[in-house]
Amino acid sequence: MRWICVTDKFDKFTYGKSYEGKSESKNLLNIPNDDGEYHLPAQWGYDGPDNFIEYFVTEERWQEIRKQKINKILGCPINSN
């Protein structure tokens, strides 16, 4: 499965880059970093109370995030097609 990095908080993983790997548990991914070394980064986490953060998302979720950002810039409703 392809996972897209959506954070700049991890060393050796690049924001917006696609990584091929698999889910090892509910929150850990088995994917190679930019140096080709396999690690188990978290798919998501928390940054303070009630602040959910995604670190890696599926390609479908990545498209959704990009569409929301474009709609926000254009002033369109988020749910518009």
N, C-alpha and C positions, 0 to 999 in steps of 0.2 A: 504494500500500500504506500502511496505517496503522502508525505507529510510536509507542510510548508511552515517554515520558521517565521513566527510573527512577533519576535522579540529581539532586541539588541543586547539583552542582559547576559547571554551565554557566550563565553569564549569559544571560538572554533566552530560556531554555527552562524550563518549569515541570514539576516532578515530578508524575507521574501524568497529565499532559496528553497528548492524542492529537494527532499531527502527520501530515499527509498528505504523502507523498514517495516517493522511490525510492532504491534502493541504487545508488550510483555505482561502487563497487568492493567488494572483499572486506570492508572495514571502514568506508567512508565513506558517509554518507547525504546526499542532496540534499533538504533539507526547510527550510521557512520557520521562522524563529524567532518569538517572540511579537510582534515588531514587523513581521512580514511580509517580512523580509529573508531571502534564501536564503543558506545556509551549508552547509558540508560537515562536520558534526560526526562524530566517531567513534562507531560503534555499540558498541564495547567497547574496553577497554584494560587496563592492568596498574597496580597500586598497590603496587609492591615485588615481591620475588621470590615467585613462585607465588601471587600474589593477583590473580586475574582479576576484572575489574569490568565489568558491563554498564551502558551509558549509555542505550541505546534498545533496546526489545524489540518483537516482534510482539504483536498482541492476544492470540494464543494463549498466548505465553510470559507475558504480563502476568497472565492468568487463573490460570496455574499458580503464579506467584509469590504472588498473593493467596490462593489456596487453601492453599499451604504455610504462610503466615503465620497464617491462621485456624486451621488444624489445630494449629500450634505453640501458639497461645494456649489452645485448647481441650484441649490435651494428647492429641490424636489422633495416631495414626501418620501420617507424611507421605504414605504411599502409599494411604491409605484413600479410598474413594469416597464 
